[in-house]
Amino acid sequence: MSVRVRIAPSPTGNLHIGTARTAVFNYLFARHHGGTFILRIEDTDLERSRPEYTDNILSGLRWLGLNWDEGPFFQSQRLHLYREAVQKLLEQGLAYRCYTTSEELDALRESQKARNEAPRYDNRHRNLTPEQQAAFEAEGRSSVIRFKIDDGREIVWNDLVRGKMSWRGSDLGGDMVIARAAADGIGQPLYNFVVVVDDIDMQISHVIRGEDHIANTAKQILLYEALGAKIPEFSHTPLILNQEGRKLSKRDGVTSISDFQKMGFTAEGLVNYMTLLGWSAPDSTQEIFTLDDAAKEFTFERVNKAGAKFDWDKLDWINSQYIHNMPVDKLTDLIIPFWEEAGYKFTGGRERPWLEQLVSLIAASLTRLVDAVAMSKMFFTEAVEFSEEGSQQLQQEGVKPVLQAILTALESQSLTADTAQNIIKQVVKEQGVKKGLVMRSLRSALTGDVHGPDLIQSWLLLNQIGLDKSRLNKAII
């Protein structure tokens, strides 16, 4: 069997994490079977589709490493295919023109509501005569195109995640609109129809999407049959839920991939986490793996039916693992844009070798890339900001003579890791104080706090850009 799958986002918003997770599952399934991963942009909603959203979707998928094999295909460029398919159904008597007005539909819904009935179209124009059609057109009515649905039909398929699924035609809301109204001809074809036409044309073997599409699947199976096409396999994956168990939405804050990117998540960390939102590896203890690693193991037998709760703590932990194991040169490349966004200037000795030393210093403490901004601020500003503990440390008795002794020692020698250690030992001995006092005082004077990254390495970095002596002088005043 030749596996061909697709991800088909709509450019009416930025790439959503739910869509991206669906793309991950499609990608993994295709790679597992040596198949084809296709990108299709469903931009038939002309009023809401925007080119900037298309750009966001494409860049987001590329950033995540979800490189497609075919496409992107744009539905807006394929309208002739959809209209030809609509015409075919009309000619076969499987679809018809419906002239019901919006006022008549509103009245129908109100009457059904009054009887506590589920809203559904009553198929009133299914069997119009040519004379009746002509009369409606003479009134100036335009017509939508509706597809005939047999209320007595049972639609059954074997879902690769959920097992046997069954829907009755009577639960699908009456005959389905497949094209909007138009003064003449066929208007804009609608989602459920164009998806099927595209999947047939692109020979999609497996449709992998969220469980919120299950009702659409029942309708689409009828359309595959009507168009004389082979029905693909279906897999309906669990939704991503918030901590309250509801579908993750914009009300929960960050949901777009570009937002996660701005928050400092790595592509590898985020895509790793998304893989675990509804799927688990055969070795249930394994949580860190690349896309290639996951593709080797991916099957729908290990995809959960239940919704996957979004866990920020787990995402942070996974992201930190990638940061901590990343080569310094690559990590520096990723952090530089965040420093630039913060307005940090790479002058006065802060060139690439120095930046990589700084990244080496703080890497082990990073959870997100953006953490580097606050953590390294003291290396990019002339003046240091003091915490309450740092300020109190510098006010202790005996601190100023200690700092003065360090300054004096600096005048006669170049600073290296070894000389830094020797200076501290020398000052401890000469001043007759404990090493802890010297270390805390030196750190507070240089960085503004009694806590922070390795003191010696921090001192060396500040010395390279000429800030250690000036800060020690200010702390003594």
C-alpha positions in Angstrom: 0.0 0.0 0.0 1.3 3.5 -0.9 0.7 5.8 2.0 -0.3 9.4 1.0 -1.4 11.8 3.8 -2.0 15.5 3.9 -2.2 18.4 6.3 -4.7 21.0 5.2 -4.7 24.1 7.3 -6.9 27.1 6.7 -5.1 30.5 6.4 -7.7 32.3 8.6 -5.3 32.5 11.5 -1.8 31.6 12.5 -0.6 28.0 12.7 -2.4 26.6 15.8 -0.8 24.0 18.0 -3.7 21.6 17.4 -3.2 21.9 13.7 0.6 21.5 14.2 0.1 18.4 16.3 -2.1 16.9 13.5 0.7 17.7 11.1 3.2 15.9 13.4 1.0 12.7 13.4 0.6 12.9 9.6 4.3 13.4 9.1 5.3 10.5 11.5 2.8 8.1 9.8 4.1 9.0 6.4 7.7 8.6 7.4 7.0 5.3 9.2 5.6 3.8 6.0 8.0 5.5 3.6 5.0 7.5 2.2 4.2 11.0 1.0 3.3 14.0 3.2 1.3 16.6 1.3 0.6 20.2 2.3 -2.7 21.7 1.1 -3.9 25.2 2.0 -7.6 25.3 2.3 -8.2 28.9 1.4 -11.7 28.8 -0.1 -12.9 31.1 2.7 -12.0 34.2 0.7 -13.2 36.7 3.2 -11.1 35.4 6.1 -8.1 34.0 4.4 -5.0 36.2 4.5 -1.6 35.8 2.8 0.2 36.6 6.1 -1.5 33.6 7.7 -0.4 31.4 4.9 3.2 32.7 5.4 2.9 32.0 9.1 1.7 28.4 8.5 4.5 27.7 6.0 7.2 29.1 8.2 5.8 27.4 11.3 5.8 23.9 9.6 9.3 24.5 8.3 10.6 25.7 11.7 9.2 22.5 13.3 11.0 20.4 10.7 7.8 19.1 9.2 9.0 19.3 5.6 6.3 18.3 3.0 6.9 16.2 -0.1 4.3 17.8 -2.3 2.6 21.2 -2.3 1.7 23.6 -1.1 -1.5 23.3 -3.1 -4.1 26.1 -2.8 -7.8 25.4 -3.1 -8.4 28.8 -4.4 -6.5 27.8 -7.6 -8.6 24.6 -8.0 -12.1 25.9 -8.2 -12.6 24.5 -11.7 -12.2 20.9 -10.3 -14.8 21.5 -7.6 -17.4 22.9 -10.0 -16.8 20.1 -12.5 -17.5 17.6 -9.6 -20.6 19.5 -8.5 -21.9 19.4 -12.1 -21.3 15.7 -12.3 -23.4 15.1 -9.2 -26.2 17.4 -10.6 -26.2 15.4 -13.9 -26.4 12.1 -12.0 -29.3 13.3 -9.9 -27.3 13.0 -6.7 -27.4 16.8 -6.1 -30.0 19.4 -6.8 -30.6 23.2 -6.8 -32.3 24.5 -3.6 -34.0 27.8 -3.8 -35.0 28.1 -0.1 -34.5 31.6 1.2 -32.7 32.6 4.4 -36.1 33.8 5.8 -37.6 30.4 5.1 -34.7 28.6 6.7 -35.0 30.8 9.8 -38.7 30.0 10.0 -37.9 26.3 9.7 -35.3 26.4 12.5 -37.7 28.4 14.8 -40.5 25.8 14.3 -38.1 23.0 15.1 -36.8 24.8 18.1 -40.4 25.2 19.4 -40.9 21.5 19.1 -37.6 20.8 20.8 -36.3 19.1 17.6 -32.7 19.2 16.4 -32.2 21.6 13.6 -32.2 20.0 10.1 -33.2 20.9 6.6 -36.4 19.3 5.5 -35.3 18.6 1.9 -38.2 20.5 0.5 -36.7 21.3 -2.9 -35.2 17.8 -3.5 -37.7 16.9 -6.2 -38.6 20.1 -7.9 -39.9 19.9 -11.5 -38.3 22.1 -14.2 -41.4 24.3 -14.1 -41.0 24.9 -10.3 -37.4 25.7 -10.7 -38.2 28.2 -13.5 -40.8 29.8 -11.3 -38.4 30.3 -8.4 -35.8 31.7 -10.8 -38.4 34.1 -12.2 -38.9 35.4 -8.7 -35.2 36.2 -8.7 -34.2 33.5 -6.3 -30.6 32.1 -6.5 -29.9 28.5 -5.6 -27.4 26.7 -3.5 -26.5 23.1 -4.5 -27.5 20.4 -2.0 -26.2 16.8 -1.9 -28.9 14.2 -1.3 -28.5 12.2 2.0 -30.5 9.1 2.6 -32.0 9.4 6.1 -32.1 5.6 6.4 -28.5 5.0 5.5 -26.0 3.8 8.1 -22.5 5.1 7.5 -19.9 2.8 9.0 -16.1 2.9 9.0 -13.2 1.4 11.0 -11.4 4.2 12.6 -7.7 3.4 13.1 -7.8 5.1 16.6 -11.4 4.6 17.7 -12.4 1.3 16.1 -15.8 0.8 14.5 -17.7 4.1 14.0 -21.4 4.3 12.9 -23.6 7.2 11.9 -27.2 7.3 10.6 -28.0 9.5 7.7 -30.9 11.0 9.7 -28.3 12.4 12.1 -26.6 14.5 9.5 -29.0 17.4 9.4 -30.7 16.8 6.0 -29.4 17.3 2.5 -26.0 19.0 2.6 -25.1 22.3 0.9 -22.0 21.6 -1.2 -21.9 25.0 -3.1 -23.1 28.5 -2.2 -25.8 30.4 -4.0 -25.0 32.1 -7.2 -27.1 34.2 -9.6 -26.3 31.6 -12.3 -24.1 28.6 -12.6 -22.4 27.1 -9.4 -21.3 29.3 -6.5 -18.4 28.8 -4.2 -18.0 25.1 -3.3 -18.0 24.4 0.5 -15.5 22.7 2.8 -16.9 19.1 3.1 -17.2 18.9 -0.7 -13.9 20.4 -1.7 -12.0 18.3 0.8 -13.3 15.1 -0.8 -12.5 16.3 -4.3 -9.0 17.2 -3.3 -8.4 13.9 -1.4 -9.6 12.0 -4.5 -7.4 14.0 -6.9 -4.4 13.7 -4.6 -5.0 10.0 -4.0 -5.0 10.4 -0.2 -4.8 7.0 1.4 -5.2 8.0 5.0 -7.1 11.0 6.5 -5.6 11.8 9.9 -7.3 14.7 11.8 -8.8 15.7 15.1 -11.9 14.0 16.6 -13.9 17.2 16.0 -14.1 16.1 12.4 -16.0 12.8 13.0 -19.4 14.1 11.9 -17.7 15.5 8.8 -16.3 12.1 8.0 -19.8 10.5 7.9 -20.8 13.1 5.3 -17.6 12.8 3.3 -17.9 9.1 3.0 -21.2 9.6 1.2 -19.5 12.0 -1.2 -16.6 9.6 -1.9 -19.2 7.0 -2.8 -21.2 9.4 -5.0 -18.1 10.5 -6.9 -17.1 6.8 -7.5 -13.9 7.0 -5.5 -12.1 4.7 -3.1 -12.7 5.7 0.5 -9.5 6.4 2.5 -8.7 5.1 5.9 -9.7 7.5 8.8 -7.9 8.2 12.0 -9.4 10.7 14.5 -6.9 11.8 17.0 -7.7 13.2 20.5 -8.1 16.9 21.0 -5.6 19.0 23.0 -7.3 20.0 26.3 -6.6 22.7 28.9 -6.2 21.9 32.6 -10.0 22.1 33.0 -10.5 19.4 30.4 -11.9 21.7 27.7 -10.6 22.1 24.2 -7.5 24.3 24.2 -8.5 27.7 22.8 -7.3 31.3 22.5 -8.9 31.9 25.9 -6.1 29.8 27.4 -3.4 32.2 26.2 -0.7 31.1 23.8 -1.9 28.6 21.1 -0.1 29.5 17.9 3.3 28.0 17.0 4.8 31.5 16.4 3.9 32.4 20.0 5.6 29.4 21.3 8.6 30.4 19.2 8.6 33.9 20.7 8.4 32.4 24.2 11.7 30.7 23.7 10.8 27.1 23.0 13.1 25.2 20.6 11.6 23.6 17.5 13.0 20.2 18.6 11.5 20.5 22.2 8.1 21.7 21.0 7.7 19.0 18.3 8.9 16.4 20.8 6.2 17.5 23.2 3.5 17.6 20.6 4.3 14.0 19.6 3.5 13.0 23.2 0.1 14.8 23.2 -1.9 11.7 22.5 0.8 9.1 21.6 3.3 7.2 23.6 6.4 5.3 22.5 6.6 1.5 23.0 9.1 2.2 25.8 6.7 4.3 28.0 9.7 5.7 29.9 11.2 7.3 26.8 10.2 10.9 26.5 13.0 12.5 24.5 13.3 11.6 20.9 13.7 13.3 17.5 11.1 13.2 14.7 13.1 10.4 13.0 13.2 8.4 16.2 9.5 8.8 16.7 8.7 7.9 13.1 10.3 4.5 13.5 8.0 3.7 16.3 4.8 5.5 15.4 1.6 3.5 15.0 -2.0 4.4 15.7 -2.3 1.5 18.2 -0.4 3.7 20.6 -2.6 6.8 20.0 -5.0 7.5 22.9 -8.8 8.0 22.5 -9.0 10.4 25.4 -8.1 14.0 25.1 -4.5 15.1 25.8 -4.1 17.7 28.6 -1.6 20.4 27.8 1.1 20.4 30.5 3.4 23.5 30.6 5.7 22.0 33.2 6.4 18.9 31.0 6.9 21.1 27.9 9.4 23.2 29.9 11.3 20.1 31.1 11.5 18.6 27.6 12.6 22.0 26.1 15.3 22.3 28.8 16.7 18.9 27.9 17.3 20.0 24.3 18.9 23.3 25.4 21.2 21.6 27.9 22.4 19.1 25.3 22.7 21.5 22.3 26.1 22.5 20.9 27.2 25.9 22.1 27.4 27.4 18.6 23.9 26.3 17.7 22.5 27.5 21.0 24.2 30.9 20.6 22.6 31.2 17.2 19.2 30.6 18.8 19.7 33.0 21.7 21.1 36.0 19.7 17.7 37.0 18.3 16.3 37.2 21.8 19.2 39.4 22.9 18.7 41.6 19.8 15.0 41.9 20.6 16.0 43.1 24.1 18.2 45.8 22.6 21.5 44.3 23.7 24.5 45.6 21.8 27.3 43.3 20.6 30.1 45.8 20.9 33.0 46.5 23.3 34.4 43.0 23.2 31.1 41.2 23.0 31.9 39.5 19.8 31.1 35.9 18.8 33.8 34.1 21.0 32.7 36.1 24.0 29.0 35.4 23.3 29.7 31.7 23.1 31.5 31.8 26.5 28.5 33.6 27.9 26.1 30.9 26.5 28.3 28.2 28.0 28.1 29.9 31.3 24.3 30.2 31.5 23.1 27.2 29.3 22.7 24.8 32.2 20.3 27.2 33.9 18.1 27.8 30.9 14.6 26.4 30.5 13.5 28.5 27.6 15.7 30.5 25.2 14.2 33.7 26.4 15.5 33.1 29.9 18.9 34.2 28.5 17.7 37.8 28.4 17.2 38.3 32.1 20.0 35.9 33.0 22.7 37.8 31.0 21.4 41.3 31.4 24.3 42.1 33.8 26.8 41.4 31.0 25.2 43.9 28.6 24.7 46.9 30.9 27.2 49.3 32.3 25.6 49.6 35.7 24.5 46.7 37.8 21.1 46.3 39.4 21.3 45.2 43.1 19.0 42.7 44.7 18.1 43.2 48.3 20.5 40.4 49.4 23.3 41.8 47.1 22.9 45.3 48.5 22.9 44.0 52.1 26.0 42.0 51.4 28.0 45.0 50.3 27.0 46.9 53.5 28.5 44.3 55.8 31.6 45.2 57.9 34.9 44.3 56.2 33.5 44.1 52.7 35.0 47.3 51.3 38.6 46.4 52.3 38.1 43.0 50.7 37.0 44.6 47.4 39.8 47.1 47.5 42.3 44.3 48.0 40.9 42.5 44.9 41.2 45.7 42.9 44.8 46.2 44.0 45.6 42.6 43.0 44.0 43.1 39.6 46.4 46.0 38.8 49.4 43.8 38.8 48.3 40.8 36.8 46.1 39.6 33.9 43.0 37.8 34.9 42.7 34.0 34.1 40.8 31.3 35.9 43.9 30.4 37.8 44.8 34.0 38.8 41.2 34.7 39.8 41.4 31.8 42.3 44.8 32.9 43.5 43.5 36.5 44.1 40.7 35.1 46.2 43.0 33.0 48.3 45.4 35.9 48.7 42.7 38.3 49.9 41.3 35.7 52.3 44.7 35.3 53.9 45.7 39.0 53.9 42.3 40.2 55.2 41.9 37.4 57.7 38.3 36.7 56.6 36.4 33.6 55.5 36.4 32.6 51.9 32.6 32.8 51.8 32.7 36.5 52.6 35.1 37.2 49.8 33.1 35.2 47.3 29.7 36.7 48.2 31.1 40.2 48.3 32.8 39.8 44.9 29.7 38.3 43.3 27.5 41.1 44.7 29.8 43.8 43.5 30.1 42.3 40.0 26.6 40.9 39.4 24.4 42.7 42.0 23.3 39.4 43.7 24.6 36.7 46.0 23.3 34.0 43.6 24.0 33.4 40.0 26.1 31.5 37.5 29.7 30.4 38.2 31.5 33.3 39.8 34.9 32.8 38.2 33.6 32.5 34.7 31.3 35.5 35.2 34.3 37.5 36.5 36.4 36.5 33.4 33.6 37.6 31.0 33.2 40.9 32.8 36.9 41.4 32.8 37.1 40.9 29.0 34.7 43.8 28.4 36.3 46.0 31.1 33.4 46.0 33.5 34.9 44.2 36.5 37.1 47.0 37.8 34.5 49.7 37.3 31.9 47.8 39.2 34.3 47.0 42.1 35.2 50.7 42.3 31.5 51.7 42.5 30.9 49.1 45.2 33.7 50.6 47.3 32.4 54.2 47.1 
